Amino acid sequence: MIRVYVCSCFGVTEKQVKEHAEAGASTPRQIASACKAGTDCGSCVRRIQAILGRGSCPRRELLDQGMPALAAEDAVVELPEAA
């Protein structure tokens, strides 16, 4: 039996992360709540995102291509200052 560790800080395996995902965890934070993976050094968070199917970031891909990451509908609206 081969164990593929995702989080070496807490000894969490890929199988365990997938089991937590099947039980309903859908974000790295929910995985962390279930088994502590990603809460120490953080080097496993990207791997956890990939296991959850959240590995790609469309905005990061746009930036890498030299394009603006925000579309007009994503623009931040500035609110007037409170008096």
ABEGO torsion letter per residue (X at the ends): XBBBBABAAAGBBAAAAAAAAAAGBABAAAAAAAAGBGABAGAAAAAAAAAAGAABBAAAAAAAAGBBABBAAABBBBBBBBX
